[in-house]
Amino acid sequence: MVTTNNHQPKHKKLSIQVSLNGLSFCILDRNENSIVFYHKINFGKQLDPIKILARIELEYEKQKELDQPVDEVNLIFTNPLFSLVPANIFDENNASNYLKFNTKILQTDFIAFDTIHDEIINVYIPYTNIINYFFDKYGEFEYRHSLSVLIDSLLKLQNQGLTMYIHTYHNNYDLVVVENGKLLLANSFEYDTKEDFLYYILFTAEQLDLDPNTFQLVLIGDISKDSEEYKMAWDYIRNISFLGPFHSFSFQSSEKPEIDTEEYLLLNSF
């Protein structure tokens, strides 16, 4: 939680999502239950954390709405530098060991972890230069990995049976499989073509012995019925749907997401 310099609560919460491909900013007025500011930037390519921080600083210069007092700040990191570990075997002293098989770790890397439903630990590498920037600006604040926010929200849905969720963003997607309120699998994939998009879904289904004619596939994120990825998946998977309404916020912001579920993670962080 963040306390602003004037120590006067404004009942507003700021959430920022940081990925290698872009940024999203959102401010919620909790008294009005409305989004009073929303802004999204797509870099068009992947940037390193140093260049991302420069873009954040630029947005704070350009977007004067970001100067308004807020009493809570939440930062979401989206990157592939993570590993999920069952809570009952997690050892904080060996956190880096859970990551070393998935990604290259430097001695200077800071290792963080999120607890999900007291059952899963998401170990990941956040960007310390960006953490330091927001700490200097706001003081103490909360940050989590985007996959933690996603899994947390999907487990709370408590759907019966087995469901595969695909959350798409910037030619990437998170794939989460849940059965009767329990996580079976979660991973992230980068894809260049609609064929790649379908391949990882079908490959995962094969590994879990899921029949494309029977399992439920629910789509979230920046994907619509007009997208080529959806049209290709429709040819191979029988039961496809889009996630329904998931928040009750109204938008007073001059900008708003083009697709209802485009900012699923950002809005679920409130």
N, C-alpha and C positions, 0 to 999 in steps of 0.2 A: 504494500500500500504506500502511496505517496502523499506527503503533506506539502502543499505549496508554500512559498515564502511568506505570503501574507497571513497564513494560518487560518484563513476563513474558508470553511468547507463550501464548495460551489455545487456539490451534488452532481459533479460531472466526472466521467471516467473516459480516459483516452486509451485506446488500443492501437498498437502499431504492429503490423506484420512485415517482417524483413526476410526477403529471399534473395538468392543470387540474381534473379531475373526482374525483381521489382519491389515496390513498396506499397503498402496500404495504410491509411490513417483513418480513424473513426472516433468521434467523440459522442458519447451517450449522455443526455440529460436524464438522470434517473427520476427526477421529480415529474417530468413530462413524459417519460418513457419514449423519448424520441431521439433520433440521430440528428444532431445539430451540425455536424461536419463530417464529410466523407470525401476522401481523395485517394485515387489510385494512380500509380505510375508503373508503366511497363518499360523496362530498359531496352528491350529488343534483343538483348544478348546477356550472357552471364557476366557479372562483374565480381571482382575480388572484394573482400571486406573493407579495404582502404577506400576504394572508389565508391562503394555503397555508402560509407560514412560521409563522403563528400556530397553525395546526392541527398542524404538526409539533411545535412547542414544547408544545402541549397533550398530544399523544400521549406525549412523553417524561416528562411529569408523571404521566400515568395508567398507562402501561405500564412497570412497574418492571423487567421483563425486559430492557428496552432499556439498563438501566444496567450489565449484565454486561460484563466486559472482552472485547474482541474485538481481534484483531491485524490484520484487514483490513476495509476498508469500501469498498463499491462503490455508487455513486449512478447511477440511470438517469433521464434526463429524457424524458418523453413530451410532445411538442408538435408543431404543424405548422410550426414555424419552422426548416425545413431545406432543403437542396438537395444533390443528389448530383452529384459532378463526377468525371470520369475522372482517375485519378492522374497520367497522363502530361501533362495540360494544367493541373493545379492549380498556382496561384501563391498562396502564403500571404499575400503582401502585398496581394493583391486579394480576400481572402476575403469581404469584405462585398459585393463586386460580384456574387457568385454568388447572394446571397440577395435582392438588392433587387428582383428581378422577381417574387419569390414572396411577399414579405411586407414590411410597413413596418418600416424600420430606424431606430432613434433613434441619435443621436450617442453616447449613453451606453451603448448595447448592447455587451456583450462577445461576440465571435465565437469559437466553438470549432470544432474539427473532429476527426473520427475517421477512422482509416485502416482500410479493410475489405479483407482479403486482398491487400494491397499493390496493389490495382487501382482502388479506389473511395475517394473522399474524401467523407465526409458533413459538410457545413458547416452549423452550426446555432447557435442562440442559447440558451444555458442561462440559468438564473435565478441571478444573482450573489449575491443576498441569501441564497439557500438554500445555495449553495456556501460562502459565508462562515460561515454558521451551523455547518455540519458541519466546516469547517476549524478553527474555534474549539474545537469539541468533541473532534475526533479528531486534528487535525494533517493531514498529507498523506493524500490518498485519491484513488481513481480515479473518474472519472465519464465516462459515454458517453450518446449519444442512443439511445433505444429501437430506432429503425429500424436502427441499426448493429448492435446485439445480434441483432436478428431476422435481418437479411441474413446476418451472419456464421454464425449457427447453421444457416440453411437451405443455404448453400453447402457447409457441411461434410457435409451429408447425401449429396451427390454422387449424386443420383438421375439415372438416364439418361432421356433424352427431355425433354419439356416439361411443367412443372407450374406451376399457379397456386396460390399460398398466400394465404389470407385469415386475418389475425390480428385478432380482434374484441376491443373493450374500450369500455365506456361509450358506446355509440352511435357509435363510430368503428371504422374498421378500416384496417389496413395491407394493401396488396395488393402481392405480390411474385411476379414471374414468373421462373422459372429454367429454363434448358435446358442439359442436359449439364454441370452445374457452373458455368455462366456466368449472370450476372444480365442479364436483358433489360429489366426495368422494375420500378420500385418507387415507390409513391405512397401517400398517406394520404387517407382520405375520411371525412367526417362524414355520418351519415344519420339521418333522423327516422322513416322508415317502412320496412317490409319491401320495398316497391317501390323505394325509394332504394337499399337494400342490393343488390338484384338489378341495378338499372340500371348502376351503376358497374362491376360485374363483366362484364356483357354489352357495355357500351361499350368497355371495355379489350380484351375478346376480339375485338371487331370491328376495333379499330385495329391489332391484331396478326395479323389474319386467322386467328383461332383458331375452330375449329368446336366449338360447344357439345356436339356429339355425340361428340367425340373427345378433347378436352383434359382433363387431370386437374385437378380442383379439390380442394385439401386444406384443411380448416378447422382453425383453432387459436384458442385464447382462450376467452372466456366465451360459447360457443355450443354448443348440444346439439341432438339430434334432435327435441327437444320445442319448439324455438324456431320462431317464425313465419318468421324469415329463412331457416332451413334448409329448411322445408317449401316455401317459394316457390321457392328456388333448385333444389330437387329436381325441380320441374315443368319446368324449362327446361334444366338441365345434366345430362348423362347420367352422368358419372363423378365422383361426389362421395364423399369419405371424410374421416375425422377422423384427425389425426396420432396415431400409435401411441405407445407408451411412449418417453419421451425422457430420463428420468433414473433413477438407481438409489437415490435418497435415501429413507430411511424418515422418517415424521413422528412425533416425540415431542411436538410442540406440541399444546396443547389445541384449537387451531384448525387447519384445513387447507382448501385450496381445494375448493369444491363440485364443480368440474369439473376433470378431470385436467390439462388444458392451460391452465387459467385463468391461472396464473402462469408461463407458458412463458418469458417474458423474464427474470423475476426468478430462476428456477431455472437458466436458461442462463447467468446472469451469474457463477455459481460456478465 
